[in-house]
Amino acid sequence: QDPSGDPNVAVCAVRLPNGSRCKLRLRQSDPLITLWWLVESEWLKEPSDHPLLPSDFSLSTGFPRKLFRRPESAEVQFQAIGLGGGQHMFMVETQPAVASETEGGYSSREQHTASPAQ
């Protein structure tokens, strides 16, 4: 079912390392890992001389800068990263991320791993 028009839906665009973009609509309750699956499926569509993505790639937002590691579970929902509905642009980061959380939320200056909402 297409979630367009729902205020609890985020339109997520991801810029791949080769410069191409892919887009996906996610409800707040959808698995966050869906963004990683999207990147992997788009990257594999064009088998060329592009190097394979490392399995530990991360996604980042530009401003405020946030870096997200791949969720360990498909139970982690999109709402866990606190971005809400609207439009969001992510970039693929191929450098390993270091997880850290601040009390009450995520730091925009530090890298972190999304965890299930309590």
N, C-alpha and C positions, 0 to 999 in steps of 0.2 A: 504494500500500500504506500503510495507516494505521500510523504509528510509535508509537501509544499503548502504554504498558507498558514501553517500552525506556528504560533508565536514561541513554542517550545522547541523549535527546530533550528538547528544551526546549518548554514551552508558553508562547508569546509572545502577550501581549495588548497592543494598541495603542489608546491614547485619541486620537481624532481631534479637530481643532480645534472641531468642533461639539458635542463632549461624548459622542458615541457611541463604542462600543468594537468592535473586531474581534479575532479570536483565530485563532492558527495554531500547529500543531505542527511543529517543525523538528528534523531530525537534525543532529548536529554537522557532517556532511558536506554538508548542503544549502546552496545558494547564499544568502548573506546578503541579496542584493538582493531575494529573495522577500518580505521584510518591506516594502520600498518598493512592490513591485507590489501587495501586499495593501492597503496604505493607498490607493494610487491607484485601485484597483478599487472599494473600499468608498466612497471619496469621490465617485466618479462615479455610484454607484447611485442617488443621490437628487439629480437635477439640480434645484436650487432657487435661492434667492437667495444661497446660500453662495458666497463668492468661490472662484475656482480656487486650488488649492494651487500655490505657486511650485515650479518644477522643481527647485530646490535645497534643498527642505525636508530637515531632519535628524530623527533619532530620538534621544530621550534616555531615560535611566533616572533614577529619582528618588533612590535612595540605595544605594550611593554614586553621586553624580551623574556621569554619563558622557554625552557627546554624540557621536553617530555621523553622519558624512556618508555619503551614498549611495556605495556601492562603485563603482569605475570599471569593474569587470569582474564578470561572472557567475561567474567562477572563484573569487572570494573566498568562502570557506565560513563558515558561522555560527560555527564554533569559533575563527575569527580574532579575534573580539572578546572571547574569554576568559570568557564567562559560564557555560559548562557547561550541564548538564541542569537540570531543575527548572522553576520558573515565573518569568517575567520580565515586568515591565510597562514599556512604552515610551510616551512621549508624543511627538506630532508637534511639532517646533519649526520655525517658519517664518522665523526670522531666519537669515541666512547663518552657517555655521560656519567656523571657522578651524582648519585641520588642524595638529596637533602630536603628536609621539610622545615618550615617555620611553624611555630605554634599558631594555630587558628587558620592556617592556609598555606599558600605556596609563595615563595619569594620570587619576585620578578627578576632578580639578579642571579639567582642560583639555579642549578639544574635539579630536577626532581623526578620522582616516579609517582605516577598517579596511583592512589590507593582507593579501595572501596569506601563509599560514603558511610559514615557511622549512623 
